[in-house]
Amino acid sequence: MTTRKLMPLVLAFSALAIVGCKPQTKDGAAKDAPPVATVNGKPISAAAFQVWVSAQTNKKVEELKDEEKKALLEGLEGLYVSSQEAEKQNVAGDPQVAARIELDRMNILATTLFQNYAKSKTPTDEELKAEYDTQIAAMPKAEYHAAHILVKDEAAANDVLAQLAKGAKFEDVAKKASQDAGSKDQGGDLSWFTPDKMVPEFSKAVAAMKKGEVSKEAVKSQFGYHIIKLIDTRELQPPAFEQVKDRLGPMIQQHRVRDYIDSLKKSAKIEAKP
């Protein structure tokens, strides 16, 4: 829909560390277990095979059927052969490839650090309730059902306002004049939305309107000029604590890991180069 803001893509490293990565099992591959295969003299350790199996199937090696285990091992052997050939061809000599390898290594180390840190700090019920209260306080208190007619310039907006002033039906004018392909065929109807889903200028105008009112002036935004009709408004009912309790723990852990990263950065000697 034209007026709706794009949701920000938040690249939260801490969120990836806690939620996005599967923890690796420590059992299933003893430290002194013999290698499962060798490739050109290089052993494939039992631990490496377990990590590979976990990544591919989320299982332990001992849970696999023989044919499954064989297929996965063949895949890992292929990876070893390919990486050995890449080393012969000095693929890592490319600075970008070398940088990616180093970043992958650091990501694995940091992810494990964050997982270990989070596991040692399980949120209490009091912390969960406090996070719930914080999230509820930040939620929109109402949602709106509105329609709009979007035009490209002020002259077109004034023409639409003049038509409406003469008694033209809002829905009919929207179908003819609106530039919003997503809503014009519905008479400009945007259905229900919360203020955060719209550009600020639009949301501010809607919040100041009364039910059934049409904006007396066009509202300018990055998309053009909006003539708005507020169809209805209703109070938002927040979810009960028990309904969202399970989702609050990861949020708290993300905050903690973010604070942990900040503390590490403060204690580190970081020199930004121009």
C-alpha positions in Angstrom: 0.0 0.0 0.0 1.5 3.3 -1.0 1.2 5.1 2.3 2.5 2.4 4.5 6.1 2.7 5.7 8.6 0.0 5.0 9.3 -1.9 8.2 12.9 -1.4 9.2 15.2 -4.3 8.6 17.0 -4.5 12.0 20.2 -6.4 11.8 20.6 -7.2 15.5 23.7 -9.3 16.0 22.5 -10.2 19.5 19.2 -11.4 18.1 20.9 -13.7 15.7 23.2 -15.0 18.4 20.3 -16.0 20.7 17.5 -16.8 18.3 18.8 -17.4 14.8 21.5 -20.0 15.5 21.1 -23.6 16.6 23.2 -24.5 19.6 25.6 -27.3 18.9 25.5 -30.4 21.0 28.5 -31.2 23.1 27.7 -34.9 23.2 27.7 -37.4 20.4 31.3 -36.7 19.4 33.9 -37.6 22.0 37.1 -35.5 22.0 39.3 -38.5 21.5 37.1 -40.3 19.1 38.8 -41.6 15.9 38.2 -39.7 12.6 35.3 -40.8 10.6 37.3 -40.5 7.3 40.4 -39.0 5.8 40.6 -36.9 2.6 44.0 -36.7 1.0 45.5 -37.5 4.4 43.4 -34.9 6.3 41.2 -36.4 8.9 37.5 -35.6 9.3 37.0 -35.6 13.0 34.0 -37.0 14.7 33.3 -33.6 16.1 33.4 -32.0 12.6 31.0 -34.7 11.4 28.6 -34.0 14.3 28.6 -30.3 13.6 27.9 -31.1 9.9 25.1 -33.5 10.7 23.5 -31.0 13.2 23.6 -28.2 10.6 22.0 -30.4 7.9 19.5 -32.4 10.0 19.4 -31.0 13.5 20.1 -34.6 14.7 22.9 -36.4 16.5 25.0 -38.8 14.4 23.8 -41.8 16.5 20.2 -40.9 15.5 20.9 -41.4 11.8 20.1 -44.4 9.7 23.1 -46.0 8.0 22.1 -44.7 4.5 21.5 -41.3 5.9 24.9 -41.2 7.7 26.6 -42.4 4.5 25.0 -39.7 2.4 25.9 -37.0 4.9 29.5 -38.2 5.1 29.8 -38.2 1.4 28.6 -34.6 1.3 31.2 -33.6 4.0 33.9 -35.4 2.0 33.0 -33.3 -1.0 33.3 -30.2 1.1 36.8 -31.3 2.2 37.9 -32.1 -1.3 36.6 -28.8 -2.6 38.2 -26.7 0.1 41.5 -28.5 -0.4 41.4 -27.6 -4.1 40.5 -24.0 -3.2 43.6 -23.9 -1.0 45.8 -25.2 -3.9 44.4 -22.5 -6.1 45.0 -19.9 -3.4 41.4 -18.8 -3.4 41.9 -17.2 0.0 44.5 -14.9 -1.6 41.6 -12.7 -2.7 41.3 -10.1 0.0 37.5 -10.3 0.0 37.5 -14.0 0.4 40.0 -13.8 3.2 37.9 -11.2 4.9 34.8 -13.4 4.6 36.6 -16.3 6.1 37.8 -14.2 9.1 34.3 -12.7 9.6 32.8 -16.2 9.6 35.3 -17.4 12.2 34.6 -14.3 14.4 30.9 -14.8 14.0 31.1 -18.5 15.2 33.2 -17.4 18.2 31.0 -14.5 19.1 27.8 -16.5 18.6 29.0 -19.2 21.0 30.1 -16.5 23.5 26.6 -14.9 23.4 24.8 -18.2 23.8 26.9 -19.1 26.8 26.4 -15.7 28.3 22.6 -15.8 27.8 22.3 -19.3 29.2 23.8 -18.2 32.5 21.2 -15.4 32.9 17.7 -16.8 32.7 15.1 -14.0 33.1 13.1 -14.1 36.3 9.3 -13.7 36.4 9.8 -10.2 37.7 12.0 -9.3 34.8 9.5 -10.8 32.3 6.7 -8.7 33.8 8.8 -5.6 33.7 9.6 -6.2 30.0 5.9 -6.8 29.4 5.0 -3.5 31.0 7.7 -1.7 28.9 6.4 -3.3 25.6 2.8 -2.5 26.4 3.6 1.1 27.3 5.3 1.5 23.8 2.3 0.0 21.9 -0.1 2.3 20.0 -3.2 2.9 22.1 -5.6 3.0 19.1 -6.0 1.9 15.6 -7.8 3.6 12.7 -9.9 2.7 9.7 -9.4 5.3 7.1 -9.5 5.9 3.3 -7.5 8.3 1.2 -7.2 9.8 -2.2 -3.6 10.2 -3.2 -2.6 12.7 -5.9 0.8 13.8 -7.1 0.6 17.6 -6.6 -1.2 20.4 -4.8 -3.3 21.4 -7.9 -4.7 17.9 -8.2 -5.4 17.9 -4.4 -7.3 21.2 -4.6 -9.4 19.8 -7.5 -10.3 16.7 -5.4 -11.2 18.9 -2.4 -13.4 21.0 -4.7 -15.2 17.9 -6.0 -15.9 16.7 -2.5 -17.1 20.2 -1.4 -19.7 20.1 -4.2 -21.0 16.7 -2.9 -19.1 14.1 -4.8 -18.8 10.8 -3.0 -15.4 10.2 -1.6 -15.3 6.6 -2.8 -16.2 7.6 -6.4 -13.5 10.3 -6.5 -10.9 7.9 -5.1 -11.6 5.4 -7.8 -11.1 8.0 -10.5 -8.4 10.3 -9.2 -6.3 8.4 -6.6 -2.7 7.4 -7.6 -2.6 4.6 -5.0 -3.0 1.5 -7.0 -3.4 -0.6 -3.8 -6.5 1.2 -2.5 -8.2 3.2 -5.3 -10.3 0.2 -6.5 -11.7 -0.1 -3.0 -12.7 3.6 -2.9 -9.4 4.5 -1.2 -10.1 2.2 1.8 -6.9 1.4 3.7 -8.6 -0.9 6.2 -7.5 -0.9 9.9 -4.0 0.2 10.8 -1.9 1.5 13.7 -0.1 4.8 13.5 3.3 3.2 13.2 2.3 1.5 9.9 1.9 4.9 8.1 4.2 7.8 7.3 4.2 10.3 10.2 2.4 13.1 8.4 -0.5 10.7 7.6 -0.7 9.3 11.1 -0.6 12.7 12.7 -3.5 13.9 10.5 -5.6 10.8 11.2 -5.1 11.0 14.9 -6.5 14.6 14.9 -9.6 13.8 13.0 -13.1 12.8 14.1 -15.0 9.7 13.0 -16.6 10.3 9.6 -14.6 13.5 9.0 -12.8 14.2 5.7 -9.6 16.3 5.9 -10.2 19.9 5.0 -6.7 20.3 3.5 -4.5 17.8 1.7 -1.7 16.2 3.8 1.7 16.3 2.1 4.0 13.3 2.5 6.9 11.7 0.5 4.3 9.9 -1.6 2.3 13.0 -2.7 -0.8 14.7 -1.4 -3.5 12.8 0.6 -7.1 13.7 1.1 -8.1 11.5 4.1 -11.4 10.2 5.4 -11.5 8.7 8.9 -14.1 5.9 8.8 -13.7 4.6 12.4 -11.4 4.3 15.3 -11.1 1.8 18.1 -9.0 1.2 21.2 -6.3 -1.4 21.0 -6.5 -4.2 23.5 -3.0 -5.4 24.5 -2.4 -9.2 24.8 -2.4 -10.7 28.2 0.9 -11.3 29.9 0.5 -15.1 29.8 -0.1 -15.0 26.0 3.3 -13.4 25.2 5.4 -14.5 28.2 7.4 -17.0 26.1 8.4 -14.2 23.7 9.6 -11.9 26.4 12.6 -14.0 27.4 14.4 -13.7 24.1 13.8 -9.9 24.1 15.4 -9.6 27.6 18.3 -11.8 26.4 18.8 -9.5 23.4 19.0 -6.5 25.6 21.5 -8.2 27.9 23.7 -9.3 25.0 23.6 -5.8 23.5 24.6 -4.4 26.9 27.3 -7.0 27.1 28.7 -6.0 23.7 28.6 -2.3 24.7 30.6 -3.2 27.9 33.2 -5.1 25.9 33.5 -2.2 23.5 34.0 0.3 26.3 36.8 -1.8 27.8 38.5 -2.3 24.5 40.9 0.1 22.8 39.2 1.0 19.5 40.7 3.4 17.1 38.6 4.3 14.1 40.8 4.9 11.0 39.8 7.7 8.5 
